[in-house]
Amino acid sequence: MKFSDLNINDALKEAIAYMGFENLTPIQEKAIPIILENKDLIACAQTGTGKTGAFVLPILDKLIDKNNKDTDTLILVPTRELAIQIEQQIQGLSYFISISSMAIYGGGDGKEWILQKDALMNGADIIVATPGKLLAHLQMGYVNFKKVKHLVLDEADRMLDMGFIDDIQQIISYLPKERQTLMFSATMPNSIKLLANKILKQPEEVILSISKPAEGVEQNAYLAYDAQKDNLLAHILNERKAYDSIIIFTSAKLKINEIVHSLSRSGFKAHGISSNLEQEKREQVLQDFRSKKIRILVATDVMSRGIDVKEINMVINYDVPHDAEDYVHRVGRTARASTKGEAITLINPRDMYKFAKIEKLIEKIIPKLVMPTEIGEAPAWNPEKDKTKPNGGKKRNFNKKPQQSGITKPVKNV
């Protein structure tokens, strides 16, 4: 189904087309009609399946004819990063309509608090917030949520894992009982079902199965500090000189040129591809990669869904993708059509929690390989370490003997 087929405002369709989207994802196709019918919804869909669009689009459609300044929609999320990401997507989708939004999260200065307070007092149409920071504002007594019509809990399972259940229940006590409530979760444990029973009214259910990498992909990982990644990358490529088709994925377009230049210094010729390149140039690079004129391609997650090249020997995740779906799309570029392939992920301390979450969702523990001694000491596997601190709060020390925690087997020569 295409976005153009949806029964939504033309201005929204124009924004969707401008952003380059054409076809709905499965979660969008199933959830959007339910939300447009004003029904409560509980949806099990992993991160990266297009679920943000699944709830933002129908809510924006309802807000187009809104004629007051009261806050209409509250979206609760577990992290600052997700709050920013969703608020940015709201801004993009509402480019051609007059809708205001504000992300509420901690870690800012006094100026940010004032901006957040103003939005909460004067009524931004959509508030995207982390529970702790929003509750701090609510307890000050100046927030008016009496006219909220939509409540969205995104990544509900993660919010419960992080201990936000009491905060969520307190926040809900400030909201009208008559509202539409939407709950999105990557998993469906009993705690989610219990919460859903408390806050949703006769909800519709949408349950999507979790994608998994093909069996033919040999998946491994290295634990590495950022400063070690370039040398480690060169080591991996030197061990696989027979491979004639390799993709290196990064989550940030700005890193592509840095990786390409680092590889060049190590004696490897590579080409980068991202949405920054003109369409004609992108097509030429992909054609050269398909024909094996280019051996090493450095790309972003966006390209991971659009690269259809057979017989790719190896995928290297220079950094951990943001979610399981992106991980599946990345490693799915190899081992296509029942062939074999290899995928290696480089995990810094900040990304350990994220990678553990991916392992949980794909129901597979990825072996952690031993760091080559010449590169230095690897960080210990500790996915519960505070991921908001640089290097997981651990100082780099390359003089100590490497710790073996989380390491399951040595590097194999290929």
For each residue, the residues with C-beta under 8 A, 3 or more apart:
1: 5 6 23 24 29
2: 5 22 23 24
3: 6 13 16 17 21 22 23 24
4: 13 17
5: 1 2
6: 1 3 13 24 32 57
7: 36
8: 12 13 36 57 58 61
9: 12 13 61 64 97
10: 13 14
11: 14 15 64 96 97
12: 8 9 15 16 57 60 61 64 93 96 97
13: 3 4 6 8 9 10 16 17
14: 10 11 17 18 96
15: 11 12 18 19 92 93 94 95 96 97
16: 3 12 13 19 21 57 93
17: 3 4 13 14 20 21 22
18: 14 15 95
19: 15 16 92 93
20: 17
21: 3 16 17 53
22: 2 3 17
23: 1 2 3
24: 1 2 3 6 28 29 32 50
25: 28 29 49 50 53 54
26: 29 30 49 208
27: 30 31 43 45 49 50 51 54 206 208
28: 24 25 31 32 50 51 53 54 57
29: 1 24 25 26 32
30: 26 27 33 34 43 206 208
31: 27 28 34 35 41 43 51 54 55 206
32: 6 24 28 29 35 36 54 57 58
33: 30 36 37
34: 30 31 37 39 41 204 206
35: 31 32 38 39 41 54 55 58 59 180 182
36: 7 8 32 33 58 61 62
37: 33 34
38: 35 180
39: 34 35 180 202 203 204
40: 180 181 182 200 201 202 203 204
41: 31 34 35 181 182 183 200 203 204 205 206
42: 183 185 192 196 200 203 204 205 206
43: 27 30 31 51 54 182 183 184 185 205 206 207 208
44: 185 186 187 188 205 206 207 208
45: 27 49 51 54 184 186 206 208
46: 49 186 208 210 211 323 324 325 361
47: 51 155 186 322 323 324 325
48: 321 322 323 324 325 326 329
49: 25 26 27 45 46 208 325
50: 24 25 27 28 53 54
51: 27 28 31 43 45 47 54 55 154 184
52: 55 56 85 86 89 154
53: 21 25 28 50 56 57 89 93
54: 25 27 28 31 32 35 43 45 50 51 57 58 184
55: 31 35 51 52 58 59 75 152 154 182 184
56: 52 53 59 60 86 89 90 93
57: 6 8 12 16 28 32 53 54 60 61 93
58: 8 32 35 36 54 55 61 62
59: 35 55 56 62 63 72 73 126 150 152
60: 12 56 57 63 64 90 93 94 97 99
61: 8 9 12 36 57 58 64
62: 36 58 59 66 72 149 150
63: 59 60 66 72 73 97 99 125 126
64: 9 11 12 60 61 97 99
65:
66: 62 63 72 125
67:
68: 123 147
69: 122 123
70: 123 144 146 147 148
71: 74 120 123 124 125 126 127 144 145 147 148
72: 59 62 63 66 125 126 147 148 149 150
73: 59 63 125 126 127 148 149 150 151 152
74: 71 126 127 129 145 148 150 151 152 171 175
75: 55 86 126 127 128 129 152 154
76: 129 130 131 134 151 152 153 154 159 168 171
77: 82 83 86 128 129 130 154 155 159
78: 82 130 131 154 155 158 159 162 164
79: 82 83 105 130 158
80: 83 84 105 106 107 130
81: 84 85
82: 77 78 79 85 86 154 155
83: 77 79 80 86 87 103 104 105 128 129 130
84: 80 81 87 88 103 105
85: 52 81 82 88 89
86: 52 56 75 77 82 83 89 90 103 128 154
87: 83 84 90 91 101 102 103 126 128
88: 84 85 91 92
89: 52 53 56 85 86 92 93
90: 56 60 86 87 93 94 99 101 126 128
91: 87 88 94 95 101
92: 15 19 88 89 95
93: 12 15 16 19 53 56 57 60 89 90
94: 15 60 90 91 97 98 99 101
95: 15 18 91 92
96: 11 12 14 15
97: 9 11 12 15 60 63 64 94
98: 94
99: 60 63 64 90 94 125 126
100: 119 124 125 126
101: 87 90 91 94 124 125 126 127 128
102: 87 115 116 119 120 124 126 127 128
103: 83 84 86 87 128 129
104: 83 116 119 120 127 128 129 130 133 134 137
105: 79 80 83 84 108 129 130 133
106: 80 130 132 133
107: 80
108: 105 111 112 113 116
109: 112 113
110: 113 114
111: 108 114 115
112: 108 109 115 116
113: 108 109 110 116 117
114: 110 111 117 118
115: 102 111 112 118 119
116: 102 104 108 112 113 119 120 133 137
117: 113 114 120 121 137 140 142
118: 114 115 121 122
119: 100 102 104 115 116 122 123 124 127
120: 71 102 104 116 117 124 127 137 142 143 144
121: 117 118 142 143 144
122: 69 118 119
123: 68 69 70 71 119 144
124: 71 100 101 102 119 120 127
125: 63 66 71 72 73 99 100 101
126: 59 63 71 72 73 74 75 87 90 99 100 101 102
127: 71 73 74 75 101 102 104 119 120 124 134
128: 75 77 83 86 87 90 101 102 103 104
129: 74 75 76 77 83 103 104 105 133 134
130: 76 77 78 79 80 83 104 105 106 133 134
131: 76 78 134 135 159 164 167 168 171
132: 106 135 136 164 167
133: 104 105 106 116 129 130 136 137
134: 76 104 127 129 130 131 137 138 171
135: 131 132 138 139 167 170 171
136: 132 133 139 140
137: 104 116 117 120 133 134 140 142 143
138: 134 135 141 143 145 170 171 174
139: 135 136
140: 117 136 137 143
141: 138
142: 117 120 121 137
143: 120 121 137 138 140 174
144: 70 71 120 121 123 147
145: 71 74 138 148 174 175 176
146: 70 176
147: 68 70 71 72 144 176
148: 70 71 72 73 74 145 151 175 176 179
149: 62 72 73 176 179 180
150: 59 62 72 73 74 179 180 181 182
151: 73 74 76 148 172 175 179 180 181 182 199
152: 55 59 73 74 75 76 181 182 183 184
153: 76 156 159 168 181 182 183 184 185
154: 51 52 55 75 76 77 78 82 86 184
155: 47 77 78 82 158 159 184 185 186
156: 153 159 160 183 184 185 192 195
157: 160 161 185 186 187 188 189 191 192
158: 78 79 155 161 162 186 357
159: 76 77 78 131 153 155 156 162 164 165 168
160: 156 157 163 164 165 189 191 192 195
161: 157 158
162: 78 158 159
163: 160 166
164: 78 131 132 159 160 167 168
165: 159 160 168 169 191 195
166: 163 169 170
167: 131 132 135 164 170 171
168: 76 131 153 159 164 165 171 172 195
169: 165 166 172 173 198
170: 135 138 166 167 173 174
171: 74 76 131 134 135 138 167 168 174 175
172: 151 168 169 175 199
173: 169 170
174: 138 143 145 170 171
175: 74 145 148 151 171 172 179
176: 145 146 147 148 149 179
177:
178:
179: 148 149 150 151 175 176
180: 35 38 39 40 149 150 151
181: 40 41 150 151 152 153 199 200 201 203
182: 35 40 41 43 55 150 151 152 153
183: 41 42 43 152 153 156 192 195 196 199 200 203
184: 43 45 51 54 55 152 153 154 155 156
185: 42 43 44 153 155 156 157 188 192
186: 44 45 46 47 155 157 158 210 324 361
187: 44 157 192 360 361
188: 44 157 185 192 193 207
189: 157 160 192 193
190: 193 194
191: 157 160 165 194 195
192: 42 156 157 160 183 185 187 188 189 195 196
193: 188 189 190 196 197
194: 190 191 197 198
195: 156 160 165 168 183 191 192 198 199
196: 42 183 192 193 199 200 203
197: 193 194 200
198: 169 194 195
199: 151 172 181 183 195 196
200: 40 41 42 181 183 196 197 203
201: 40 181
202: 39 40
203: 39 40 41 42 181 183 196 200
204: 34 39 40 41 42
205: 41 42 43 44
206: 27 30 31 34 41 42 43 44 45
207: 43 44 188
208: 26 27 30 43 44 45 46 49
209:
210: 46 186 324 361 362 363
211: 46 324 325 328 362
212: 328 362 363 364
213: 217 219 327 328 331 332 335 343 362 364
214: 217 332 335 336 341
215: 335
216: 335 338 339 340 341
217: 213 214 331 332 334 335 340 341 342 343
218: 340 341 342 343
219: 213 331 343 344 345 364 366 367
220: 342 343 344 345 366 367 368 369
221: 344 345 346 347 355 366 367 368 369
222: 232 344 345 346 347 368 369 371 378
223: 347 352 368 371 378 379 380 381 406 407
224: 228 229 232 346 347 348 371 375 378 379
225: 228 229 348 349 376 378 379 391 396
226: 229 348 391
227: 396
228: 224 225 231 232 371 375 376 378
229: 224 225 226 232 233 318 346 348
230: 233 234 259 262 266
231: 228 234 235 375
232: 222 224 228 229 235 236 346 371 372 375
233: 229 230 236 237 248 259 262 263 266 316 318 346
234: 230 231 237 238 263 266 267 268
235: 231 232 238 239 372 375
236: 232 233 239 240 316 344
237: 233 234 240 241 246 263 266 268 296
238: 234 235 241
239: 235 236 411 413 414
240: 236 237 243 246 313 314 342 414
241: 237 238
242: 414
243: 240 246 295 313 314 414
244: 292 295 313
245: 289 292 295 309 311 312 313 314
246: 237 240 243 295 296 297 312 313 314 315 316
247: 296 297 298 299 307 312 314 315 316 330 333 334
248: 233 259 270 296 297 298 299 315 316 318
249: 298 299 300 301 304 315 316 317 318 321 330
250: 255 256 259 298 299 300 318 319
251: 255 300 301 319 320 321 322 326
252: 255 256 300 319
253: 256 274 275 276 300
254: 257 258
255: 250 251 252 258 259 318 319
256: 250 252 253 259 260 272 273 274 298 299 300
257: 254 260 261 272
258: 254 255 261 262
259: 230 233 248 250 255 256 262 263 270 272 298 318
260: 256 257 263 264 270 271 272 298
261: 257 258 264 265
262: 230 233 258 259 265 266
263: 233 234 237 259 260 266 268 269 270 296 298
264: 260 261 267 268 269 270
265: 261 262
266: 230 233 234 237 262 263
267: 234 264
268: 234 237 263 264 296
269: 263 264 295 296
270: 248 259 260 263 264 294 295 296 297 298
271: 260 285 288 289 294 296 297 298
272: 256 257 259 260 297 298 299
273: 256 277 282 285 286 297 298 299 303
274: 253 256 277 299 300 302 303
275: 253 300 302 303
276: 253
277: 273 274 281 282 285
278: 281 282
279: 282 283
280: 283 284
281: 277 278 284 285
282: 273 277 278 279 285 286
283: 279 280 286 287
284: 280 281 287 288
285: 271 273 277 281 282 288 289 294 297
286: 273 282 283 289 290 307 309
287: 283 284 290 291
288: 271 284 285 291 293 294
289: 245 271 285 286 292 293 294 297 307 309
290: 286 287 309 310
291: 287 288
292: 244 245 289 295
293: 288 289
294: 270 271 285 288 289 297
295: 243 244 245 246 269 270 292
296: 237 246 247 248 263 268 269 270 271
297: 246 247 248 270 271 272 273 285 289 294 307
298: 247 248 249 250 256 259 260 263 270 271 272 273 318
299: 247 248 249 250 256 272 273 274 303 304 307
300: 249 250 251 252 253 256 274 275 303 304
301: 249 251 304 305 321 322 326 329 330
302: 274 275 305 306
303: 273 274 275 299 300 306 307
304: 249 299 300 301 307 326 329 330 333
305: 301 302 329
306: 302 303
307: 247 286 289 297 299 303 304 333
308:
309: 245 286 289 290 312 333
310: 290 336 337
311: 245 336 339
312: 245 246 247 309 315 333 334 336 341
313: 240 243 244 245 246 334 341 342
314: 240 243 245 246 247 334 341 342 343 344
315: 246 247 248 249 312 330 331 333 334 341 342 343 344
316: 233 236 246 247 248 249 343 344 345 346
317: 249 320 321 327 330 331 343 344 345 346
318: 229 233 248 249 250 255 259 298 346
319: 250 251 252 255 346 348 351
320: 251 317 327 345 346 347 348 351 354 355 358
321: 48 249 251 301 317 326 327 330 358
322: 47 48 251 301 326 354
323: 46 47 48 326 327 358
324: 46 47 48 186 210 211 327 328 357 358 361 362
325: 46 47 48 49 211 328 329
326: 48 251 301 304 321 322 323 329 330
327: 213 317 320 321 323 324 330 331 345 358 362
328: 211 212 213 324 325 331 332 362
329: 48 301 304 305 325 326 332 333
330: 247 249 301 304 315 317 321 326 327 333 343
331: 213 217 219 315 317 327 328 334 335 341 343
332: 213 214 217 328 329 335 336
333: 247 304 307 309 312 315 329 330 336
334: 217 247 312 313 314 315 331 339 341 342 343
335: 213 214 215 216 217 331 332 338 339 340 341
336: 214 310 311 312 332 333 339 341
337: 310
338: 216 335
339: 216 311 334 335 336
340: 216 217 218 335
341: 214 216 217 218 312 313 314 315 331 334 335 336
342: 217 218 220 240 313 314 315 334 414
343: 213 217 218 219 220 314 315 316 317 330 331 334
344: 219 220 221 222 236 314 315 316 317 369
345: 219 220 221 222 316 317 320 327 355 366
346: 221 222 224 229 232 233 316 317 318 319 320
347: 221 222 223 224 320 351 352 355 368
348: 224 225 226 229 319 320 351 352 379 391 392
349: 225 352 379 382 385 387 391 392 393 394
350: 387 388 389 390 391 392
351: 319 320 347 348 354 355 387
352: 223 347 348 349 355 356 381 382 383 385 387 392
353: 356 357 383 384 385 387
354: 320 322 351 357 358 387
355: 221 320 345 347 351 352 358 359 366 383
356: 352 353 359 360 383
357: 158 324 353 354 360 361
358: 320 321 323 324 327 354 355 361 362
359: 355 356 362 364 365 366
360: 187 356 357 363
361: 46 186 187 210 324 357 358
362: 210 211 212 213 324 327 328 358 359
363: 210 212 360
364: 212 213 219 359
365: 359
366: 219 220 221 345 355 359
367: 219 220 221 408 409
368: 220 221 222 223 347 381 406 407 408
369: 220 221 222 344 407 408 409 410 411
370: 378 402 404 407 409 410 411
371: 222 223 224 228 232 375 376 377 378 402
372: 232 235 375 411
373: 402
374:
375: 224 228 231 232 235 371 372
376: 225 228 371 398
377: 371 397 398 399 400 401 402 403
378: 222 223 224 225 228 370 371 402 403
379: 223 224 225 348 349 382 391 392 394
380: 223 394 403 405 406
381: 223 352 368 405 406 407
382: 349 352 379 385 392 394 405
383: 352 353 355 356
384: 353
385: 349 352 353 382 389 392 393 394
386: 389 392 393
387: 349 350 351 352 353 354 392
388: 350
389: 350 385 386 392 393
390: 350 393
391: 225 226 348 349 350 379 394 395 396
392: 348 349 350 352 379 382 385 386 387 389
393: 349 385 386 389 390
394: 349 379 380 382 385 391
395: 391
396: 225 227 391
397: 377 400
398: 376 377
399: 377
400: 377 397
401: 377
402: 370 371 373 377 378
403: 377 378 380
404: 370 407
405: 380 381 382
406: 223 368 380 381
407: 223 368 369 370 381 404
408: 367 368 369
409: 367 369 370 412
410: 369 370
411: 239 369 370 372
412: 409
413: 239
414: 239 240 242 243 342
